[in-house]
Amino acid sequence: MRYSVTSVGIRCDAGPRTGVGHLVRCVALAEELTSRGVAVHFLSDLGGLEWATRQLTSRGLPWHPAPYDPVGLVAAADRLALDAVVVDSYELPPAHAAALRASGRTVTAIVDGDLRGLPADVYVDQNLDAELSKPELPAGAVRLAGLDYALLRQAVRRLRPPSPPTLRPVTAPRVVAFFGGTDAYRAAPVVARLLIRTGVACTATIVAANPQLRADLLALQPGAGQRLEIIDPTDDLPELLADADLVISASGTSTWELLCLGLPAALVWVVDNQIIGYGRTTARGLAAGLGHLPALRQSSLDSAAAVDVLRGLLTNPAARATLAAKAWAAVDGRGCARVADALLR
C-alpha cells in the first residue's frame, strides 16, 4: 500500500532521571512504520545512555540531536523532509508541537492522561481505561485510547503465546526483576531484600542498571535455597521474561509488555505519574501490587505486607496462573498496527 506520509520524525528523549519508557514505546512504533516502508528519524537527547543509543543503532534508525526550540525543530523537519512528527515527552513545551502543525505537518502526541496543552492531530493514550475519559480535543483531532493502542516492540510481540499460558508447580520459581533502563530511584535492592525475606526458595534474575546498584545487590545475602543472579541491562530481557514464573517491575510502560506476554507480575509504583496505572492494573487483578517504593523502604508494615504478597505468589502456582490468564486477555499486541494506520491516514 502506498501512503501519503513517507517520512516521520519522532521527538522523544531518554536519560538517567527521565528513564527510557518514552523511547521504548516510540521504537515500537518506529518498527511498525519502517516495516511499511516509511522512513523514520529520531530527534532525541538520549542522555548518554549506551543502552538507549543501541535501541536505535541496532535497528538502523537514524538519530539526530534534539532541537531545543520550535524554530530549530521545524528547521530539522524541513531538512529531513518530514511529512509528520510524533511527540512523546513530558518536558517539551506545547509551542514545539504548535510550530510543527503551523508548518503544515501532521502531529501525533503520545500522552499519559493529561494532554499537557499539546496541540496535535492524533493523540495516543495507551493506558488502561484511558478510553473512559473524554478530554477536550482541538477541532478535527482524534484520540486513540486504551490498551488496544499499547505500543509494544516486535521482540515482545513475537513471544506472545497463542493462548493463555498454563503454569506448572515448580520447586524454586524463576523470578525476573527489572525497573526500567535506569532504575533512577534504586528499586532493585529494595525488592531484592523483600524477596529474601519471603524465605522461599527461588532463582531471581535482577537487572542492575548501573555499577553502584550491582554492588549493592551483590552485597545481599540470600537465604537457603535462594539464588540471585545480577545482570546488566540487556536486549534479551523479553526472552528472560517469557521464561519467568514471576516478574517484578515498576508500574510503567513495561506493564503492558508483561500483560501481552501473559506473565504473572507484581508491581511497584515508583513515581507519582505511575499511581493511576498501578491502581487500575492491580484493581482489575491483572497484576499484584507491592506498594509505593518509598513506603517499602521506610515502613515496616508496608514492607511486611509486600513480603506476604510475594510469598503467596511464589508458593501458589494457581494464583500465578490466574494473574497470567487475566494479563494475557488484556493486551493483544496489535496496538502499533492500529496507531500506524491512524498516523498514516
C-alpha positions as CSV (number, residue, x, y, z in Angstrom):
1,M,0.0,0.0,0.0
2,R,1.2,3.5,-0.8
3,Y,0.9,6.2,1.8
4,S,0.9,10.0,1.5
5,V,3.1,10.0,4.6
6,T,6.5,8.6,3.7
7,S,8.8,10.2,6.3
8,V,8.1,10.5,10.0
9,G,10.1,12.2,12.7
10,I,9.9,11.1,16.4
11,R,10.7,13.7,19.1
12,C,11.4,11.9,22.3
13,D,14.2,11.7,24.9
14,A,15.7,9.3,27.4
15,G,18.1,9.8,30.3
16,P,19.3,8.7,33.8
17,R,16.4,10.5,35.5
18,T,13.7,10.5,32.8
19,G,14.2,6.8,32.1
20,V,13.7,5.1,28.8
21,G,9.9,4.4,28.7
22,H,9.2,7.1,26.1
23,L,12.0,5.9,23.9
24,V,10.9,2.2,24.1
25,R,7.3,2.8,23.0
26,C,8.5,5.1,20.2
27,V,10.9,2.5,19.0
28,A,8.0,0.1,18.9
29,L,6.0,2.5,16.7
30,A,9.1,3.1,14.5
31,E,9.4,-0.7,13.9
32,E,5.9,-0.8,12.6
33,L,6.3,2.3,10.4
34,T,9.6,1.1,8.8
35,S,8.0,-2.3,8.1
36,R,5.6,-0.4,5.9
37,G,8.3,1.4,4.0
38,V,8.1,4.7,5.9
39,A,11.4,6.4,6.7
40,V,11.7,7.3,10.4
41,H,14.1,9.8,12.0
42,F,14.6,10.2,15.8
43,L,15.2,13.7,17.1
44,S,16.4,12.9,20.6
45,D,18.5,13.6,23.6
46,L,19.5,10.1,24.9
47,G,21.3,11.3,28.0
48,G,24.5,9.4,27.2
49,L,22.8,6.1,27.8
50,E,24.5,3.4,25.8
51,W,21.6,1.0,26.0
52,A,19.2,3.7,24.7
53,T,21.5,4.6,21.8
54,R,21.8,0.9,20.9
55,Q,18.0,0.6,20.6
56,L,18.2,3.0,17.6
57,T,21.5,1.9,16.0
58,S,20.8,-1.8,16.2
59,R,17.6,-1.2,14.2
60,G,19.2,1.2,11.7
61,L,17.0,4.1,12.9
62,P,18.7,7.4,12.1
63,W,19.2,9.6,15.2
64,H,19.7,13.3,15.2
65,P,20.4,15.8,18.1
66,A,17.2,17.1,19.7
67,P,16.4,20.7,18.7
68,Y,15.9,22.9,21.7
69,D,13.4,25.5,20.4
70,P,10.5,25.5,17.9
71,V,12.4,27.2,15.2
72,G,15.1,24.5,15.3
73,L,12.6,21.7,15.4
74,V,10.8,23.0,12.2
75,A,14.2,23.5,10.5
76,A,15.1,19.9,11.3
77,A,11.8,18.7,9.9
78,D,12.4,20.7,6.8
79,R,16.0,19.4,6.4
80,L,14.8,15.8,6.8
81,A,11.7,16.3,4.6
82,L,9.4,15.0,7.3
83,D,5.7,14.7,6.5
84,A,4.6,14.1,10.1
85,V,6.1,14.2,13.6
86,V,5.4,12.1,16.7
87,V,5.9,13.9,20.0
88,D,6.4,11.9,23.2
89,S,7.8,14.0,26.1
90,Y,6.7,15.3,29.5
91,E,9.0,18.2,29.1
92,L,8.5,19.5,25.6
93,P,6.7,22.9,25.6
94,P,3.4,23.0,23.6
95,A,5.0,25.7,21.3
96,H,7.1,23.0,19.7
97,A,4.1,20.9,18.5
98,A,2.3,24.1,17.5
99,A,5.2,25.2,15.3
100,L,5.2,21.8,13.6
101,R,1.4,22.0,12.9
102,A,1.8,25.6,11.6
103,S,4.4,24.3,9.2
104,G,1.7,22.0,7.7
105,R,2.8,18.7,9.3
106,T,0.6,16.2,11.0
107,V,1.5,15.9,14.7
108,T,0.8,12.8,16.8
109,A,1.2,13.2,20.5
110,I,1.7,10.2,22.8
111,V,0.4,11.1,26.2
112,D,-0.4,9.5,29.6
113,G,-3.7,11.0,30.7
114,D,-3.0,14.8,30.7
115,L,-2.7,16.3,27.2
116,R,-0.4,18.9,28.7
117,G,-1.7,21.5,26.3
118,L,-0.1,19.9,23.3
119,P,-1.8,20.8,20.0
120,A,-1.9,17.6,17.8
121,D,-3.9,15.9,15.1
122,V,-3.8,12.5,16.8
123,Y,-3.5,11.7,20.5
124,V,-2.4,8.3,21.6
125,D,-3.0,7.3,25.3
126,Q,-2.1,3.6,25.6
127,N,-3.1,3.3,29.3
128,L,-5.6,1.0,30.9
129,D,-9.1,2.6,30.9
130,A,-7.9,5.7,29.1
131,E,-10.9,5.4,26.8
132,L,-13.2,6.2,29.8
133,S,-12.0,9.8,30.0
134,K,-13.1,12.3,27.3
135,P,-10.7,15.3,27.3
136,E,-11.5,18.3,25.1
137,L,-9.5,18.0,21.8
138,P,-8.6,20.5,19.1
139,A,-11.1,20.7,16.3
140,G,-10.6,17.7,13.9
141,A,-8.3,15.8,16.2
142,V,-8.8,12.2,17.1
143,R,-7.8,10.3,20.2
144,L,-6.7,6.6,20.3
145,A,-7.2,5.5,23.9
146,G,-6.8,2.3,25.9
147,L,-4.8,-0.9,25.8
148,D,-5.9,-1.6,22.2
149,Y,-3.2,1.0,21.3
150,A,-0.4,-0.2,23.6
151,L,2.9,0.3,21.7
152,L,4.9,-2.9,22.1
153,R,8.2,-3.9,20.5
154,Q,8.5,-6.7,18.0
155,A,10.8,-8.6,20.4
156,V,7.8,-8.7,22.8
157,R,5.0,-9.4,20.3
158,R,6.7,-12.4,18.8
159,L,7.0,-14.1,22.2
160,R,3.3,-13.7,23.0
161,P,1.8,-17.2,23.5
162,P,-1.1,-18.1,21.2
163,S,-3.3,-18.9,24.2
164,P,-3.2,-18.1,27.9
165,P,-0.2,-19.7,29.5
166,T,-0.5,-22.6,31.9
167,L,1.9,-22.5,34.8
168,R,3.2,-25.7,36.4
169,P,4.2,-26.1,40.1
170,V,7.9,-25.6,40.5
171,T,10.2,-26.2,43.4
172,A,12.1,-22.9,43.0
173,P,10.2,-20.4,40.9
174,R,12.2,-18.3,38.4
175,V,11.8,-14.6,39.1
176,V,12.9,-11.7,36.9
177,A,13.0,-8.2,38.5
178,F,13.7,-5.0,36.5
179,F,12.9,-1.3,36.9
180,G,13.4,0.4,33.6
181,G,16.6,1.1,31.8
182,T,18.0,3.3,34.5
183,D,16.3,2.4,37.8
184,A,16.7,6.0,38.8
185,Y,15.0,5.5,42.2
186,R,17.0,2.4,43.1
187,A,14.1,0.0,43.4
188,A,16.2,-3.2,42.7
189,P,17.9,-3.5,46.1
190,V,14.6,-2.8,47.9
191,V,12.8,-5.6,46.0
192,A,15.7,-8.0,46.3
193,R,15.5,-7.6,50.1
194,L,11.8,-8.3,50.1
195,L,12.4,-11.5,48.1
196,I,15.0,-12.7,50.5
197,R,12.6,-12.0,53.5
198,T,10.0,-14.4,52.0
199,G,12.3,-17.3,52.9
200,V,11.0,-19.1,49.8
201,A,13.5,-20.9,47.6
202,C,13.7,-19.2,44.2
203,T,16.1,-18.1,41.5
204,A,15.9,-14.4,40.9
205,T,17.5,-12.6,37.9
206,I,17.7,-8.9,38.8
207,V,18.7,-6.2,36.4
208,A,21.3,-3.7,37.8
209,A,21.1,-0.5,35.8
210,N,24.5,0.8,37.0
211,P,27.6,-0.3,38.8
212,Q,26.5,1.0,42.2
213,L,23.3,-0.9,42.0
214,R,25.2,-4.0,41.0
215,A,27.5,-3.6,44.1
216,D,24.5,-3.1,46.4
217,L,22.8,-6.2,45.0
218,L,25.9,-8.4,45.2
219,A,26.3,-7.4,48.9
220,L,23.0,-9.0,49.8
221,Q,22.9,-12.4,51.5
222,P,20.2,-14.7,50.0
223,G,18.6,-17.3,52.3
224,A,18.6,-21.1,52.0
225,G,17.6,-22.2,48.5
226,Q,17.7,-18.7,47.2
227,R,20.0,-17.5,44.3
228,L,20.4,-14.0,43.0
229,E,21.8,-13.5,39.5
230,I,22.7,-9.9,38.9
231,I,22.8,-8.8,35.2
232,D,23.3,-5.6,33.3
233,P,20.5,-4.1,31.2
234,T,20.1,-6.4,28.2
235,D,18.3,-6.6,24.9
236,D,17.5,-10.2,25.7
237,L,15.1,-9.1,28.5
238,P,11.9,-10.2,26.6
239,E,13.3,-13.8,26.4
240,L,14.2,-13.8,30.1
241,L,10.7,-12.5,30.9
242,A,9.0,-15.1,28.8
243,D,10.7,-17.9,30.7
244,A,9.9,-16.5,34.2
245,D,7.4,-17.8,36.7
246,L,7.0,-14.4,38.3
247,V,8.1,-10.9,37.2
248,I,8.6,-7.9,39.5
249,S,8.7,-4.4,37.9
250,A,7.8,-0.8,38.2
251,S,4.3,0.2,37.1
252,G,5.3,2.0,33.9
253,T,5.1,1.4,30.2
254,S,6.7,-2.1,30.6
255,T,3.5,-3.2,32.4
256,W,1.7,-3.6,29.0
257,E,4.5,-5.8,27.7
258,L,4.1,-8.1,30.7
259,L,0.4,-8.3,30.1
260,C,0.8,-9.1,26.4
261,L,3.2,-11.9,27.3
262,G,0.7,-13.3,29.8
263,L,3.1,-13.1,32.8
264,P,2.2,-13.1,36.4
265,A,3.6,-9.8,37.7
266,A,4.0,-7.9,41.0
267,L,4.2,-4.2,40.5
268,V,5.8,-1.3,42.5
269,W,4.7,2.3,41.9
270,V,7.9,4.3,41.9
271,V,6.9,7.9,40.9
272,D,3.6,9.8,41.2
273,N,2.7,9.5,37.5
274,Q,2.5,5.7,37.9
275,I,-0.1,5.6,40.6
276,I,-3.1,5.7,38.3
277,G,-1.9,2.8,36.1
278,Y,-0.8,0.9,39.2
279,G,-4.2,1.3,40.9
280,R,-6.2,0.3,37.8
281,T,-4.0,-2.7,36.9
282,T,-4.0,-4.1,40.4
283,A,-7.7,-3.4,41.0
284,R,-8.6,-5.4,37.8
285,G,-6.5,-8.3,39.0
286,L,-4.1,-8.0,36.0
287,A,-1.1,-7.9,38.3
288,A,-0.4,-8.0,42.1
289,G,0.6,-4.8,43.9
290,L,3.5,-4.4,46.3
291,G,3.0,-0.8,47.1
292,H,4.8,2.6,46.9
293,L,8.6,2.4,46.7
294,P,9.3,5.0,49.5
295,A,6.9,3.2,51.8
296,L,8.6,-0.1,51.1
297,R,11.9,1.5,52.2
298,Q,10.6,3.3,55.3
299,S,7.5,1.4,56.7
300,S,7.8,-1.9,58.4
301,L,4.1,-2.5,57.9
302,D,4.2,-1.8,54.1
303,S,7.3,-3.9,53.6
304,A,5.8,-6.8,55.6
305,A,2.7,-6.7,53.5
306,A,4.7,-6.8,50.3
307,V,6.7,-9.8,51.6
308,D,3.4,-11.6,52.2
309,V,2.2,-10.8,48.7
310,L,5.5,-12.1,47.2
311,R,5.4,-15.2,49.4
312,G,1.9,-16.0,48.3
313,L,2.8,-15.7,44.7
314,L,6.0,-17.8,45.0
315,T,4.2,-20.6,46.8
316,N,0.9,-20.6,45.0
317,P,1.1,-21.6,41.3
318,A,-2.7,-21.3,41.0
319,A,-2.6,-17.6,42.0
320,R,0.2,-17.0,39.4
321,A,-1.9,-18.8,36.7
322,T,-4.9,-16.6,37.5
323,L,-2.9,-13.5,37.0
324,A,-1.3,-14.8,33.8
325,A,-4.7,-15.6,32.2
326,K,-6.1,-12.2,33.0
327,A,-3.0,-10.4,31.8
328,W,-2.9,-12.3,28.5
329,A,-6.5,-11.4,27.7
330,A,-6.0,-7.7,28.4
331,V,-3.4,-6.8,25.6
332,D,-3.5,-8.4,22.2
333,G,-0.2,-6.9,20.9
334,R,-1.7,-5.1,17.9
335,G,-1.5,-1.6,19.2
336,C,1.4,-0.5,16.9
337,A,-0.5,-1.5,13.8
338,R,-3.6,0.4,14.9
339,V,-1.7,3.6,15.7
340,A,0.3,3.4,12.4
341,D,-3.0,3.0,10.5
342,A,-4.3,6.2,12.1
343,L,-1.0,8.1,11.7
344,L,-0.6,7.2,8.0
345,R,-4.1,8.1,7.2
